[in-house]
Amino acid sequence: MALVLWILAVILVVSGIVSLVRGQILWGAVLIIVGLLVGPGGVSLFT
């Protein structure tokens, strides 16, 4: 389960960075924050 959370967190953070580069600042920030919360190092939403 931890591997799935890591993959999901990486995908969210990378897509957030891409959104920031494209100029969608709010959406990018939301994706990055959610990615950090979902990751096993953060406050996991699934535990």
N, C-alpha and C positions, 0 to 999 in steps of 0.2 A: 504494500500500500504506500510505503514511503517513496518508492521509485515513481509511482504514478503521480504523487503530489509534487515531487521535484520536477517532473516533466511538465505538468500543468503550470507550475509556477514559472518555469523558464519560458514557456510559450506566452504566458500573459505578460511577463516583463519585456520580452523581446517585441511583442506586438505593441506594447505601450511605448517603447522607445521609437519604434517605427512611426507611430501616430504622432509623437512629439516632433520628429523630423519633418513630417508632412504638414505640420502646423496645427494639428488638432490637440491643443495643449490640455484641455480639460479631460478629454477622453483618454489621452495618453497617461495623464497622472492617475486617473481612476484605475486603469489597467495595471499600472505599476504597483499601486497600493494593494489592489486585490491579489496580485501575484505574490507580493511579499507576505500577505496574510495567509495565503493558502499553503505556501511552502512549509516544509517540515521544520525549518528554522524559525518560522514565525508563529503566529497564533493560528493554529490549524482550525478550519471551520468544521472539520470532520471528526474531531475528538472531543 
